[in-house]
């Protein structure tokens, strides 16, 4: 009975590498997504995922499918987009989300143009959609390394980020240096987007970051509870999505994201915190 569940991972090394890499992403990225959701900046992760594209494309043109080269280029491009948007908004008095939107659209178009110069649509497909089952040792080390950096850094920044998220006025009055922690937080988001790119591509790199995070609000009320729920949902999405891709012959990245979307839908309907079923069951009691 367990063979359909464990057989693919026991038999094939590429399935084991894909699972380990996705689990590393599932541990590190969803807590960042919880903060993005609570700050009402969920689309920031998607913007940064597209913002790293020209750096990844430049690394690809220079060194081919080299994980270090593409990761370094993506990191530089992502930080330019993240920090540049903040600098532009402060310099011009405009909204940071507007600056992010302008920069990410330019970055995405530039990245696709750079890759298309090679004239190989397979390379463009790999850039946009990733290849979970093609995760090699270098990509796996990158995912594990990013998770190793993210978890201690997030633990260090947890209290300032929580304070700035729920009571920014008090955080400012207490001199919490919210701008510094915000930049650190965005840097962690960029790192996790880069790690996810190796498996999911730039179009779906934030799938394991944001869908479990959005779903977690239906399973817990406390910030820590949301983080735990998001990690659990992301890990379940990675495992079930890889199994679905293997047994049903589906593309792995989209299968994982669709599984996360299915768990989000289940959470919306059956989640104990503000789920549709809980709300419907609560109304007759209040009416009586």
N, C-alpha and C positions, 0 to 999 in steps of 0.2 A: 504493500500500500504506500510505503514511503518512497518507492523508486521514482514515480513521476515528480516528486517534490525535491528529492536530494540527488537522484541519478545524474542529471546533467552537470551538477557541480562536482560530483565525485568522479565523473568520467572525463570531463574536458577541462584542461587547464585554462583556456580562454574564458570559460564561464566562471571559474573561480576568481580569476583576476578581475573580471567585470563586477562580480558581486562584492569583492573586497573594496574595489575602488568606489563603487556606489555607496557602500556602507560608510566609508570614510567621509564622503560628501554628506550623507544623511546625518552623521553625528555633528558636523561642524556648521553646515549652511542653514538648516531650519531655525536655530535660535536667532541668527541674524535676521531671517525673514520675519520672525515674531516682532522684533523691534521695528522693522520697516512697516509692518502692518499697523502696529500701535501708533506709530508716528504719522500714519496716513500717507506714506511715501512708498507704497508697495511697488509702484512702477519704476522706482529708482533703480532697482536691481536689473530690470529689463533694459533700461537705458544704458547702464554700465556694461551689460552683456554685449550690447551692440557697440558701445564705445571702445571696447578692446579690439574690435575687428581690424582696423588698419595696422595696429602694432603686430597682431598675429600674422596678418598678410605680409607685412614687411619682413618679419622673421622667416616666413615660408619662402619668400622670393630669394632671400639671402642664403638660407641654409637648408631649404627643403623641409621635409616633415621632421624637423628637429624639435623635440619638446622643449629643451632649454632656450633655443632661439625664439620660438614662437611665444613661450611664456614670458620671456624678458620683454619682447616687443609689446605683448598684450598688457603687461603690467605698466609699462611706461605710458601707453596710450590710455589705459583706464584711469591712471592717476591724473593725466593731463585733463581728461574730460571731467573727472570728479572735482579736482581742485580748481580747474579753470572755470567751471560753472559757478562755484562759490565766489571766486575772485571777481568774475564779471558781474554777478548780482550785487556784490558790495560796492563795486566801482560805479555802476550805473543806477543803482537803486531799484533794479528790476527784480522779478521773482526768480529764485534759483531753479525752479522746475522748468521755466521757460528757457533759461540758458542751457540746462541739461538737454532739453528737447532739440534745440538747434544744434548743439555740438554732437549729439549722438546720431542725428540724421546725416550730418556731414561725414562723421566717422564711418558709419555703416556703408554709405555710398562709396567712400574712398577705399575701404577695405575690399568690397566686392570688385571694384575696378582694378585694384592691384592684383588680386588673385586671377581675374579674367585675363590679365596680360600674358599668363602662361598658356592660355588657350585650352585648358583641360577642365571640362565640366566636372570630372570626378573630384578634382581638388576643391572646386567651389562647393560641391555637395558635402564633402568632408568638413569644410570650414563651417558651413551653415547648419548641418545636421549631426555632425559628430559620428563616432563609430564605437559604441560601447564595447562590442565584442572584439574590437581590435586594440583594446587598451594594452600597451606593452609595459615592460618593467619601469621605464623612465616615467611614463604617465602615472603609473601606480604610485611610484615614489613621490611624485608631485602631489597627488591627492592626499597621500598620508602625511606628507610634510606640511601641507596647508592646514589640514585638520590639527596637526600637532601645534602649529603656531596659533591657530584661531582659538582653540579652547582656553589656553592660559590667558591670552590677551583679552578674550571676552570675559573671563572670570575677573580679571583686573578692572575692566571697564564696566562691569555689571551695575554697580551701584550708581556711578555718575550717569550712565545711560538711562537707567530706570528713573532717576530723579529728573533728568532733563525731559524724558518722555512724558511723565505724568504731571510734573509741576515745573515747567521751565522758568517761571518767574522766581520761584523759591531757589532753584538751582543757580540762577544768575545772582540773586541776592547773597547767596552763600559763597559766591566766587568759585563755582564748580568748574570753571574753564570749559564750558560746553562746546565751544568751537574746536578746541583741541581734541576732545573725546569724539566729536562728530567726525573730524578728519580721520582719526584712527578707525572709527567704525566703517567709514566709507572705504578705507584701505583694505579692511578685512573683507568687505563685500567684493571688492575687485579681485582679491586673491582667490576667493571661493568661486567666483565666476570663471576665472582662468582655469581652476582645477576642474570645474564642471564642463568647460569647453572641450576638454579632451574626450569626454564621453558623449556629451549631448549636443555639441556644436553651439554656435552663437545664438541660434534662434530659440533653443530650448534649454539653455544653460541654467536658467533660474527656475526650471520646473520643480526640482527637488528642494529648492530654497523656499519658494513662495506658496505653492499649493498646500503642502503640509502645514505651513505656518498659518495660512488663512483658515484651514480646517480646524486647527488646534483650539481656536476660540470657542468652539462648540463642545469642547471636552474639559475645559478648566477655566477658572476665573482668575487665578493668581498667575503672575508672570512666570514663575518657575514651573508651574503646572503646564502652562502653554508650551514652554520650551521642551519639557519632557514629552508631551503629547505630540509635538511637531516632529521630534526625532523618531519616535515610535512609528508614526505614520509614514515618514520618509523611508525608514528601513523596510517597512512592510511593502511600500510601493516598489522599492528597488528589487526586493526578492520576488514578489509576485509578477512584476513587469518583465524581469528577465526570464522567468518561467514561461510567461505568455509568449514572449518573443521566440523562445525555443520550440515550444510545442505547436504554436500556431503559425510559425514562420513569418513573424512580423518584424519590422525594424525595431531594434532594441530601445533606442532613445525615446521615440514616440510611444512605445509600449509602456515604458516606465512612467512617462508623464501622464498618459491616459489612465494608468492605474492610480496615480496620485489624484487625478481629477475625479475618478470614480469614488475614491475614499473621501474626497471633499464633498461630493454629492451626498454620500451616505451620512457624513457628519452634519450637513445642513438639515437633512431630513430627521435623523435619529439621534443627533447629539443631545446630551442632557442639558447643555447650557445654550439656551435660546435656539434650540433646534425646532423645526416646524412641528414635529410630533409633540414635543414637550410643551410648546405654546398652545397647541390645540387641546391637550389634556388639562392644561392649567385653567383655561377660560371658564369651563363649567363650574369649577370649584370657586373661582372668584365671583362668578355671577350669583352663586347661591349664598 
